Each structure stands twice: as structure tokens, then as C-alpha cells.
Amino acid sequence: MDIEQKQAELIDHFVKKASAQVGSAIGAVIVEATSHASLFAFSEKATSHASLFAFSEILAVPTVAELEGTENSVYLEVLRLFAHGTWSDYKSNSGSLPQLLPDQVLKLKQLTVLTLAETNKVLPYDQLMLELDVTNVRELEDFIINECIYAGIVRGKLDQLRRCFEVQFAAGRDLRPGQLGSMIQTLSNWLGTSDNLLISIQEKIKWADTMSELDKKHRKEVEDKVEEVKKSVAVKKLHTVSRPTLTFEGLKRSTLNLVE
């Protein structure tokens, strides 16, 4: 089962569970969701699960949205943190947020890598260590390999010589408030560029077709001239063969006949 399918199943699971809860009970669902709970949470104790990285659908559940302005609104803020925030955001607001569980810390750091990969495909080690609170390169590379690449959320190459992580693929995060407009603009720009590229390709195809026709016409003209030259040479050869050739003896006899 690929990561997208696992993600979809987990989202559906937590949306249904959140929809059935009210008040403080939703807080337990949010904590469970942000700490990698498995799909068997209803019948077994929660276990670590590394496939849930999108939370906007849970945020959109009416019972979750109703937490705004209540004594349980802190759970809503935690969910927003995991939907749009980073590890640095949590550290900046840790005084107003509950202490995260170890699995939540791990996930938030994974999400931080995804956020960094949104805008840069080459991530310097120094930047990653700063953003993830990692103290040495070995710890950073172990985290990237074991918790990000093996989890399927990123693909890339660790360049120890240049001290950077070259991102080839990164899973997308939830859209932040106000980000939809810029994404639409980006897609519109891409569509415009694609249309211009298509027009350019079509013009080049048309030009190539025209040149091909001209080449065929020129080739036909050359072939016709070659045929004309061949015929002309053949006629000259024929005349040369049929014309009497005077040898020395023949010339001598002709001279004697004239004398007589």
C-alpha cells in the first residue's frame, strides 16, 4: 500500500472519529492523530503510525472548528500547528501550547523538513540542524534517512562533501491560510507558460514541415537536372560512336584519290 492510500485511510479514520466527538473528547482525538495512532485505535491501544501528514480535513470538521474560543481551543491550535507549522513555530509558542509527546515531536520535525523542501531543493546541513535542533551531522543524516526517506515523505541525495540534502521529491503539506491564491497564481503562470511553449512548438513543427517541403522540391529539381545531364551525355556518346573515324591509312588513301 503506497503512502497516498495510507494517508487517505488515516484522514478518513480521524475525520469520522472527530465528527463523533464533542468538547474535550476531541482533544484526545487530536492528540491521537498527531502522535501517529494506528487504524486499529478502536480495538487496540494506540500504536505509532508514520503515515498521517495532512490535517486540513480534520480542521474542517464542524465539531473541531467549534473549539474556537472555548476552553479546549488549545487542541485546535495544536492541530493548526501540525497542519501548517514547524518545530521552530512550536518552540516560539510552547508557553501557550501543551507539551508534545515524543512521537509528536518527531512528526513535527518531519513536517518541518517538508516545509523547507517546498521552497528549496537544496537544503544545507547547517539550516536543517538549526531548524530541527540537531547537534551533529551524523544525527541529522540518520534522521533524514530513517525518519524521512524511509517514511516515504521525501526522496533525495545526501551530499556529505557539499554538506547538503538535494531534494528530488517531497510530499505536500496542507495549504496555509492565504496560500491558495498564490498557488492559483502559480498554476495560472504555469498554464500561460505551457500555452506559449505549445504555440512555439507548433510554430517550429510548421517551420519544419515547410522546410521539409522545400527540401523535397529542391531534391526533385536536382534529380531532374541530373537526369537531363545523363540524357545529354548519353546522346553525345551516341554521336561519337556513329561518326566515321579517320585512321592514318584511311587519310593516306583519301589523299591519293584526290591526287589521281
Summary of the structure (lengths in Angstrom):
residues: 260
radius of gyration: 39.9
end to end distance: 118.4
largest distance: 148.0
contacts: 665
relative contact order: 0.07
helix: 66%
strand: 6%
